[in-house]
């Protein structure tokens, strides 16, 4: 062999070998490290004009969040993509780095697009986050996913603050969530996919799928997703020999009662994306299936999404545009949803019979799924929701300047605000917090508020120069309402951003207030009547001196207005 040809042969051989992922080299038993993943994408970026890797914002781990863009026409401008009617698919990997299936599957997917083993349709572009939870990915171990079958080593669920990033999409405690929000709104994806691995029961299926709640998208987009697009994904996976089913949210439960669709509040990635009209999905491979099988099913699912998005591109984009227009003029926005048990779909569930045996650990009976007893049965799937807690959309919200951390998060999510140029008196409505409960155990750095009850009041209020106005004529209307209405599941109030109003700042000494209270009662006939009525209705109240004094105080001008007064005002 002539020397130049030998050198050329060695070059192509080594380049081909270098393109293999750690997953492939290990025959499907290992996952790439964070640094291997980023180096791999850098090499693909250099090798192809159709691939560009960009840095986003910084993560809590001190490393930048990356986004890998793949476009057939070498254009990497999302504004231009949307003008050219391309479907933008955003894929997120490693939000839980102990569930790394998407990390390895995406590396192979983009390499195979580069090598033309897969043809990326001209009307589809990809935006892939290689590793979202970088701190968790760097924290590799082999034991924390005790329920899971491989890979050999993997990352940890918590990030560098020990936060679960799939609970951080509305509260934005992490730098990752802030960086993600900027990337998400820069891309404005039509489809969002967040790759995961399940926990829970044992069954035969390798891949399950959480589809965003149809009703939350509105009738136009929701019905199209339910009846047109989602069924095609299931057919496409069937053609690839995978029995895809909806995410199975049970562990030893009675399947005769059916399976509920996952209720995704905005703290989760898919629930967050849905607030902005994006068709969003969370693939959940089954934890006990071999790692190789899980990664390959994730690969095939992403390829299926690409192909079906291309085939439905014109209709998908038209539906999403129509839904966005409808949302801007929508008057009522539900904040809560409950499963409608009067409606259901049917799925073919392939499971294993539950069995029992003597436990070597406890010496008592244990339950297990007997893989020698597989079965297939039709199961009710409750995937219809009823809307509750409907909120009438105001013309605008006004937020006093002191609550800037809330405003910063609104603006981070593409919400337009303006500031008052002068002190202004306006007629507005506001809420008083009548009741609420707080979690007794910390959850993701918070003791969240729930079971919130309010009363609405109308008044003329003085606002100061610099206070913020948020008008409700924006593409992010649903996000604005979900976050600023205090009774929302994942509102800023629910996540403790307004807890300062729950603490009374001023008070009184009983002996001092006694004299003033007497004067207050003499001058306020209405309060006299209210106090008398309360004494008549509650005999025990008449014997409680502190309670009587406090009642008079809270119904007098001396009681501070800020206590329990929700500081976000509605322009009706």
C-alpha positions as CSV (number, residue, x, y, z in Angstrom):
1,X,0.0,0.0,0.0
2,X,1.4,3.5,-0.9
3,X,2.0,5.6,2.1
4,X,-0.4,8.5,1.2
5,X,-3.3,6.0,0.8
6,X,-2.3,4.3,4.1
7,X,-2.4,7.7,5.9
8,X,-5.8,8.5,4.3
9,X,-7.2,5.1,5.3
10,X,-6.0,5.6,8.9
11,X,-7.7,9.1,8.9
12,X,-11.1,7.8,7.9
13,X,-10.8,4.8,10.2
14,X,-10.0,6.9,13.2
15,X,-12.6,9.5,12.4
16,X,-15.3,6.8,12.1
17,X,-14.2,5.4,15.4
18,X,-14.2,8.8,17.0
19,X,-17.8,9.2,16.0
20,X,-18.9,6.3,18.1
21,X,-20.4,7.2,21.5
22,X,-19.4,5.7,24.8
23,X,-22.8,4.0,24.7
24,X,-22.0,2.3,21.4
25,X,-18.5,1.4,22.4
26,X,-19.7,-0.3,25.6
27,X,-22.5,-2.2,23.7
28,X,-25.2,-0.2,25.4
29,X,-24.1,-0.4,29.0
30,X,-22.4,3.0,29.6
31,X,-23.4,6.6,29.2
32,X,-21.2,9.5,28.2
33,X,-19.8,11.9,30.8
34,X,-20.6,15.6,30.6
35,X,-17.2,16.5,29.2
36,X,-17.4,13.6,26.6
37,X,-20.8,14.8,25.5
38,X,-19.7,18.4,25.0
39,X,-16.5,17.4,23.2
40,X,-18.5,15.1,21.0
41,X,-20.9,17.9,19.9
42,X,-17.9,20.3,19.4
43,X,-16.5,17.7,16.9
44,X,-19.8,17.4,15.1
45,X,-20.0,21.2,14.9
46,X,-16.6,21.4,13.3
47,X,-17.4,18.5,10.9
48,X,-20.7,20.0,9.6
49,X,-22.0,23.3,8.4
50,X,-25.5,22.2,9.3
51,X,-24.7,21.9,13.0
52,X,-23.9,24.7,15.4
53,X,-23.3,24.5,19.1
54,X,-23.9,27.7,21.1
55,X,-23.5,28.6,24.7
56,X,-26.5,29.8,26.7
57,X,-26.5,31.2,30.2
58,X,-24.5,29.9,33.1
59,X,-25.5,26.9,35.2
60,X,-25.3,26.6,39.0
61,X,-22.3,24.3,38.4
62,X,-20.3,27.1,36.8
63,X,-20.5,25.7,33.3
64,X,-22.5,27.2,30.5
65,X,-25.7,25.6,29.2
66,X,-25.2,24.5,25.6
67,X,-27.7,24.3,22.8
68,X,-27.0,22.3,19.6
69,X,-28.8,23.6,16.5
70,X,-29.3,21.4,13.4
71,X,-30.6,23.0,10.2
72,X,-30.5,21.7,6.6
73,X,-30.0,25.2,5.1
74,X,-27.2,26.2,7.5
75,X,-29.5,28.9,9.0
76,X,-29.3,29.2,12.8
77,X,-31.7,32.1,13.4
78,X,-35.0,31.0,15.0
79,X,-36.8,34.2,13.7
80,X,-35.8,33.1,10.1
81,X,-36.9,29.5,10.8
82,X,-40.4,30.6,11.8
83,X,-40.6,33.0,8.8
84,X,-39.7,30.0,6.5
85,X,-42.5,27.9,8.2
86,X,-40.1,25.3,9.6
87,X,-41.2,23.2,12.6
88,X,-38.9,23.9,15.5
89,X,-38.3,20.9,17.7
90,X,-36.6,21.5,21.0
91,X,-35.2,18.5,22.9
92,X,-34.0,18.6,26.5
93,X,-31.7,15.9,28.0
94,X,-30.3,15.2,31.4
95,X,-32.7,17.2,33.5
96,X,-32.4,14.2,35.8
97,X,-28.9,12.9,34.9
98,X,-29.5,9.6,36.5
99,X,-31.9,9.2,33.6
100,X,-29.4,9.7,30.7
101,X,-31.2,7.9,27.9
102,X,-31.8,11.0,25.9
103,X,-28.2,12.2,26.3
104,X,-26.9,9.1,24.4
105,X,-29.8,8.9,22.0
106,X,-29.4,12.5,20.9
107,X,-25.7,12.1,20.3
108,X,-26.3,9.3,17.9
109,X,-29.3,11.0,16.3
110,X,-27.4,14.2,15.4
111,X,-24.4,12.2,14.3
112,X,-26.6,10.1,12.0
113,X,-28.2,13.3,10.6
114,X,-24.7,14.6,9.9
115,X,-23.7,11.3,8.2
116,X,-27.0,11.3,6.3
117,X,-28.0,8.0,7.8
118,X,-31.1,9.9,8.8
119,X,-32.5,12.6,6.5
120,X,-33.6,15.7,8.5
121,X,-36.5,17.1,6.5
122,X,-36.0,20.6,5.1
123,X,-39.1,21.8,7.0
124,X,-37.8,20.7,10.4
125,X,-35.0,22.1,12.6
126,X,-33.7,20.7,15.8
127,X,-32.5,22.5,19.0
128,X,-31.0,20.1,21.5
129,X,-29.8,20.7,25.0
130,X,-27.1,18.0,25.4
131,X,-27.1,18.1,29.2
132,X,-29.4,20.4,31.2
133,X,-28.5,19.5,34.8
134,X,-24.7,19.9,34.5
135,X,-24.0,19.7,38.2
136,X,-26.0,16.5,38.6
137,X,-24.2,15.0,35.5
138,X,-20.8,15.7,37.1
139,X,-21.9,14.0,40.3
140,X,-21.6,10.5,38.9
141,X,-22.2,7.3,40.9
142,X,-23.6,3.8,40.5
143,X,-26.1,3.5,43.3
144,X,-28.6,6.3,43.7
145,X,-31.0,5.0,41.0
146,X,-31.7,1.8,43.0
147,X,-34.8,1.1,40.9
148,X,-33.0,1.3,37.6
149,X,-31.4,-1.2,35.3
150,X,-28.2,0.5,34.1
151,X,-26.2,2.2,32.8
152,X,-23.1,1.3,34.9
153,X,-22.6,4.9,36.1
154,X,-24.8,7.9,35.8
155,X,-25.5,11.3,37.3
156,X,-27.5,12.5,40.2
157,X,-31.0,13.9,40.3
158,X,-30.2,17.1,42.2
159,X,-28.3,19.9,40.6
160,X,-25.5,21.9,42.2
161,X,-28.0,23.4,44.7
162,X,-29.6,19.9,45.1
163,X,-32.6,21.2,43.3
164,X,-34.9,19.0,41.1
165,X,-34.8,21.1,38.0
166,X,-38.1,19.5,36.8
167,X,-39.8,21.5,39.6
168,X,-38.1,24.8,38.8
169,X,-39.7,26.1,35.6
170,X,-41.9,28.7,37.3
171,X,-40.0,29.6,40.4
172,X,-36.6,29.9,38.6
173,X,-34.4,29.3,41.7
174,X,-31.6,27.9,39.5
175,X,-29.4,29.5,37.0
176,X,-30.3,26.6,34.7
177,X,-34.0,27.6,34.8
178,X,-33.2,31.2,34.0
179,X,-30.9,30.1,31.1
180,X,-33.5,27.7,29.8
181,X,-36.2,30.4,29.8
182,X,-34.1,32.6,27.6
183,X,-33.3,29.8,25.2
184,X,-36.9,28.6,25.1
185,X,-38.3,32.0,24.2
186,X,-35.5,32.7,21.7
187,X,-36.4,29.4,20.0
188,X,-40.2,29.6,20.4
189,X,-40.4,25.8,19.8
190,X,-43.4,24.3,18.2
191,X,-42.7,20.9,19.8
192,X,-40.8,20.3,23.0
193,X,-39.5,16.9,24.2
194,X,-37.9,16.3,27.6
195,X,-36.4,12.9,27.9
196,X,-36.8,10.9,31.1
197,X,-36.9,7.4,32.8
198,X,-39.9,6.3,34.8
199,X,-40.2,5.0,38.4
200,X,-43.0,2.8,39.6
201,X,-44.6,-0.5,38.6
202,X,-43.1,-3.2,36.4
203,X,-44.7,-4.0,33.0
204,X,-43.7,-5.1,29.5
205,X,-43.6,-1.7,27.7
206,X,-40.2,-0.1,27.2
207,X,-41.4,3.4,26.3
208,X,-44.3,5.5,27.8
209,X,-45.2,9.0,27.0
210,X,-46.6,12.0,28.9
211,X,-48.5,14.3,26.4
212,X,-49.3,17.8,27.6
213,X,-52.8,18.2,28.8
214,X,-55.0,18.8,25.8
215,X,-57.5,21.2,27.4
216,X,-54.8,23.5,28.6
217,X,-53.8,24.2,25.0
218,X,-57.4,25.3,24.1
219,X,-59.9,23.6,21.9
220,X,-58.2,24.2,18.6
221,X,-54.7,23.0,19.5
222,X,-55.9,20.5,22.1
223,X,-58.3,18.7,19.9
224,X,-55.8,18.5,17.0
225,X,-53.1,17.1,19.4
226,X,-55.5,14.5,20.8
227,X,-57.1,13.4,17.6
228,X,-54.5,13.9,14.9
229,X,-50.9,14.3,15.9
230,X,-50.5,12.2,19.0
231,X,-52.1,9.1,17.4
232,X,-49.6,9.3,14.6
233,X,-46.8,9.2,17.1
234,X,-48.2,5.9,18.5
235,X,-48.6,4.5,15.0
236,X,-45.0,5.5,14.1
237,X,-43.6,3.8,17.2
238,X,-45.7,0.7,16.4
239,X,-44.1,0.6,13.0
240,X,-40.7,0.6,14.7
241,X,-41.7,-2.4,16.9
242,X,-42.3,-0.4,20.1
243,X,-45.6,-0.7,22.0
244,X,-45.8,2.9,23.1
245,X,-48.4,3.6,25.8
246,X,-49.2,6.7,28.0
247,X,-47.2,7.2,31.1
248,X,-48.3,4.6,33.7
249,X,-48.8,6.5,37.0
250,X,-49.4,3.7,39.4
251,X,-47.5,1.3,41.7
252,X,-49.4,-1.8,42.6
253,X,-52.8,0.0,42.1
254,X,-55.9,-1.7,40.8
255,X,-55.8,-1.4,37.0
256,X,-59.5,-2.4,36.9
257,X,-60.1,1.2,38.0
258,X,-58.0,2.5,35.1
259,X,-55.0,4.8,34.8
260,X,-55.2,8.6,35.1
261,X,-53.4,10.9,32.7
262,X,-50.5,12.7,34.4
263,X,-51.5,16.1,35.8
264,X,-48.8,18.5,34.7
265,X,-48.7,21.8,36.6
266,X,-46.4,24.5,35.3
267,X,-43.5,23.5,37.6
268,X,-42.8,20.7,35.2
269,X,-41.2,21.2,31.8
270,X,-44.2,20.1,29.7
271,X,-46.6,22.1,31.8
272,X,-44.4,25.1,31.5
273,X,-44.1,24.8,27.8
274,X,-47.9,24.4,27.4
275,X,-48.4,27.8,28.9
276,X,-46.9,29.3,25.7
277,X,-48.8,27.1,23.3
278,X,-46.0,24.6,22.6
279,X,-46.9,20.9,22.0
280,X,-44.9,19.3,24.7
281,X,-44.0,15.7,25.6
282,X,-42.1,13.8,28.3
283,X,-40.9,10.4,27.1
284,X,-40.5,8.0,30.1
285,X,-38.6,4.8,29.3
286,X,-39.2,2.0,31.7
287,X,-36.6,1.9,34.5
288,X,-36.2,-1.9,34.6
289,X,-35.6,-2.4,30.9
290,X,-31.9,-2.9,29.8
291,X,-30.2,0.4,29.2
292,X,-29.5,-0.4,25.5
293,X,-33.2,-1.0,24.9
294,X,-34.2,2.2,26.6
295,X,-31.8,4.4,24.6
296,X,-32.8,2.8,21.3
297,X,-36.5,3.4,22.0
298,X,-35.7,7.0,22.9
299,X,-33.8,7.4,19.6
300,X,-36.7,5.9,17.6
301,X,-39.2,8.1,19.4
302,X,-37.3,11.3,18.5
303,X,-37.0,10.2,14.9
304,X,-40.7,9.5,14.9
305,X,-41.4,13.0,16.2
306,X,-39.2,14.5,13.4
307,X,-40.9,12.5,10.7
308,X,-44.5,13.2,11.9
309,X,-43.7,16.9,12.5
310,X,-42.5,17.1,8.9
311,X,-45.5,15.3,7.5
312,X,-47.9,17.6,9.4
313,X,-45.9,20.8,9.3
314,X,-48.3,23.0,7.5
315,X,-51.3,22.0,9.6
316,X,-49.2,22.0,12.8
317,X,-48.0,25.6,12.3
318,X,-51.4,26.8,11.2
319,X,-53.1,25.2,14.3
320,X,-50.5,26.7,16.6
321,X,-50.9,30.2,15.1
322,X,-54.7,30.0,15.3
323,X,-54.5,28.8,18.9
324,X,-52.1,31.7,19.8
325,X,-54.6,34.2,18.3
326,X,-57.5,32.7,20.2
327,X,-55.5,32.7,23.5
328,X,-54.8,36.5,23.2
329,X,-58.6,37.3,23.1
330,X,-59.6,34.5,25.6
331,X,-61.6,35.9,28.5
332,X,-61.6,33.1,31.0
333,X,-58.6,31.1,32.2
334,X,-59.0,28.0,34.4
335,X,-56.3,27.6,37.1
336,X,-57.2,24.1,38.2
337,X,-58.2,20.9,36.5
338,X,-59.7,17.7,37.7
339,X,-59.9,14.3,35.9
340,X,-63.3,13.8,34.3
341,X,-64.2,10.2,35.4
342,X,-67.3,10.3,33.0
343,X,-65.0,10.1,30.0
344,X,-62.1,7.9,29.1
345,X,-60.1,6.4,26.3
346,X,-58.9,2.8,26.2
347,X,-55.4,1.5,25.9
348,X,-53.9,-2.0,25.5
349,X,-51.7,-2.5,28.6
350,X,-49.2,-5.3,28.7
351,X,-48.2,-6.0,32.3
352,X,-47.1,-8.7,34.7
353,X,-49.3,-10.4,37.3
354,X,-48.8,-9.3,40.8
355,X,-47.6,-12.2,43.0
356,X,-46.4,-12.7,46.5
357,X,-43.5,-14.5,48.2
358,X,-41.7,-14.7,51.5
359,X,-39.3,-11.8,51.9
360,X,-35.7,-12.6,52.8
361,X,-35.4,-9.1,54.3
362,X,-38.4,-8.9,56.6
363,X,-39.5,-12.6,56.9
364,X,-43.0,-11.4,55.9
365,X,-44.9,-11.5,52.7
366,X,-43.7,-9.3,49.8
367,X,-45.4,-8.3,46.6
368,X,-43.6,-8.6,43.3
369,X,-44.4,-8.6,39.6
370,X,-44.1,-12.1,38.1
371,X,-42.4,-11.9,34.7
372,X,-43.4,-15.5,34.1
373,X,-47.0,-14.3,34.1
374,X,-47.4,-11.7,31.4
375,X,-50.8,-10.5,30.4
376,X,-52.4,-8.0,28.0
377,X,-55.7,-6.3,28.8
378,X,-57.7,-3.2,27.8
379,X,-57.5,-0.6,30.5
380,X,-59.5,2.7,30.9
381,X,-57.3,5.7,30.4
382,X,-58.8,8.8,31.9
383,X,-57.4,11.6,29.7
384,X,-60.1,14.2,29.9
385,X,-60.0,17.1,32.4
386,X,-62.6,19.4,33.8
387,X,-61.7,23.1,34.3
388,X,-62.1,24.7,37.7
389,X,-61.3,28.0,39.4
390,X,-61.9,30.1,36.2
391,X,-60.3,33.5,36.4
392,X,-61.6,36.4,34.3
393,X,-58.8,38.1,32.5
394,X,-58.1,41.7,33.6
395,X,-57.0,44.4,31.2
396,X,-53.7,44.6,33.1
397,X,-52.0,43.8,36.4
398,X,-50.1,46.4,38.4
399,X,-47.1,45.3,40.5
400,X,-45.5,47.8,42.9
401,X,-41.8,48.3,42.2
402,X,-40.7,46.6,45.4
403,X,-41.7,43.2,44.0
404,X,-39.0,43.3,41.4
405,X,-38.0,39.7,41.7
406,X,-41.4,38.7,40.4
407,X,-41.1,41.2,37.5
408,X,-37.7,39.9,36.6
409,X,-39.1,36.4,36.2
410,X,-42.0,37.7,34.1
411,X,-39.5,39.6,31.8
412,X,-37.3,36.6,31.7
413,X,-40.2,34.7,30.1
414,X,-40.8,37.2,27.4
415,X,-43.5,39.2,29.1
416,X,-43.6,42.9,28.3
417,X,-43.9,45.3,31.1
418,X,-44.0,49.1,31.3
419,X,-43.4,51.5,34.2
420,X,-45.6,54.3,35.4
421,X,-44.1,57.6,34.5
422,X,-45.9,59.5,37.3
423,X,-47.7,58.8,40.6
424,X,-51.2,57.8,39.5
425,X,-54.5,57.1,41.2
426,X,-56.3,54.2,39.6
427,X,-59.5,52.2,40.2
428,X,-58.4,48.6,40.7
429,X,-59.4,45.4,42.4
430,X,-57.2,43.4,44.8
431,X,-57.3,40.3,46.8
432,X,-57.1,39.7,50.6
433,X,-55.7,36.3,51.6
434,X,-58.4,34.8,53.8
435,X,-57.0,31.4,54.2
436,X,-53.9,29.4,53.2
437,X,-51.9,26.4,54.3
438,X,-48.1,26.0,54.0
439,X,-46.2,22.8,53.6
440,X,-44.8,21.5,56.9
441,X,-41.9,19.9,55.0
442,X,-39.6,21.8,52.7
443,X,-40.1,21.1,49.0
444,X,-37.4,22.4,46.6
445,X,-36.2,25.2,48.9
446,X,-39.8,26.3,49.7
447,X,-42.6,25.7,52.1
448,X,-45.2,26.2,49.4
449,X,-48.6,27.7,50.0
450,X,-51.8,25.8,49.0
451,X,-55.6,25.7,49.7
452,X,-55.6,29.5,49.1
453,X,-58.9,31.3,49.6
454,X,-59.3,35.0,48.8
455,X,-61.8,37.9,48.8
456,X,-61.7,40.5,46.1
457,X,-62.1,44.2,46.8
458,X,-62.5,47.3,44.6
459,X,-60.9,50.7,45.5
460,X,-59.0,53.7,44.2
461,X,-55.3,53.1,44.9
462,X,-52.3,55.4,44.5
463,X,-49.5,53.9,42.5
464,X,-46.0,55.4,42.4
465,X,-43.8,56.3,39.6
466,X,-41.8,53.2,38.6
467,X,-44.5,50.7,39.4
468,X,-45.0,48.0,36.8
469,X,-47.9,47.5,34.4
470,X,-48.4,44.1,32.8
471,X,-51.0,44.3,30.0
472,X,-53.0,41.2,29.1
473,X,-52.7,41.5,25.3
474,X,-49.6,39.2,24.9
475,X,-48.8,35.7,23.6
476,X,-47.9,34.9,27.3
477,X,-51.3,35.7,28.7
478,X,-51.8,32.3,30.1
479,X,-48.4,32.3,31.8
480,X,-49.1,35.8,33.3
481,X,-52.4,34.7,34.8
482,X,-51.1,31.3,36.1
483,X,-48.2,33.1,37.8
484,X,-49.9,36.2,39.2
485,X,-53.3,34.8,40.4
486,X,-52.6,33.7,44.0
487,X,-54.8,30.6,43.7
488,X,-52.8,29.1,40.9
489,X,-51.1,25.7,41.5
490,X,-47.7,27.1,40.7
491,X,-48.2,30.8,41.1
492,X,-45.6,33.1,42.6
493,X,-47.8,33.2,45.7
494,X,-47.8,29.4,45.9
495,X,-44.0,29.4,45.7
496,X,-43.7,32.0,48.6
497,X,-42.6,35.0,46.6
498,X,-45.2,37.1,48.5
499,X,-44.9,35.6,52.0
500,X,-43.8,39.0,53.5
501,X,-47.4,40.1,53.3
502,X,-48.5,37.2,55.6
503,X,-46.6,38.6,58.5
504,X,-48.1,41.5,60.5
505,X,-45.5,44.2,61.0
506,X,-47.1,46.5,63.6
507,X,-49.2,45.7,66.7
508,X,-50.3,47.1,70.0
509,X,-50.1,46.7,73.8
510,X,-53.5,45.7,75.2
511,X,-53.5,48.3,77.9
512,X,-52.8,51.1,75.4
513,X,-55.2,49.8,72.8
514,X,-58.0,49.5,75.4
515,X,-58.4,53.3,75.6
516,X,-58.0,53.9,71.9
517,X,-60.4,51.0,71.0
518,X,-63.1,52.6,73.2
519,X,-62.7,55.8,71.3
520,X,-62.8,53.9,67.9
521,X,-66.1,52.2,68.9
522,X,-67.7,55.5,70.0
523,X,-67.0,57.0,66.6
524,X,-67.9,53.9,64.4
525,X,-71.5,52.9,64.6
526,X,-71.1,50.3,61.9
527,X,-68.3,48.6,63.8
528,X,-70.4,48.7,67.0
529,X,-73.1,46.7,65.1
530,X,-70.6,44.2,63.6
531,X,-69.1,43.6,67.1
532,X,-72.5,43.1,68.7
533,X,-73.5,40.7,65.9
534,X,-70.3,38.7,66.3
535,X,-70.9,38.4,70.1
536,X,-74.4,37.2,69.5
537,X,-73.3,34.6,67.0
538,X,-70.3,33.4,69.0
539,X,-70.8,33.1,72.7
540,X,-67.3,32.1,73.4
541,X,-66.0,35.2,71.7
542,X,-67.7,37.4,74.3
543,X,-65.5,35.9,77.0
544,X,-62.2,36.3,75.1
545,X,-60.7,39.8,75.8
546,X,-57.7,39.5,73.4
547,X,-60.0,38.3,70.6
548,X,-62.4,41.2,71.1
549,X,-59.5,43.8,71.1
550,X,-58.0,42.2,68.0
551,X,-61.3,42.2,66.2
552,X,-61.7,45.9,66.9
553,X,-58.1,46.6,65.9
554,X,-58.4,44.7,62.6
555,X,-61.6,46.6,61.7
556,X,-60.0,50.0,62.5
557,X,-57.9,52.5,60.6
558,X,-54.9,51.5,62.8
559,X,-54.6,48.1,61.3
560,X,-52.0,48.0,58.6
561,X,-53.3,47.7,55.0
562,X,-50.4,45.6,53.8
563,X,-51.1,42.6,56.1
564,X,-52.7,39.8,54.0
565,X,-53.2,42.2,51.1
566,X,-52.0,40.5,47.9
567,X,-49.8,43.2,46.3
568,X,-50.7,42.5,42.6
569,X,-53.6,44.7,41.5
570,X,-56.1,44.1,38.7
571,X,-57.2,46.7,36.2
572,X,-60.6,45.3,35.3
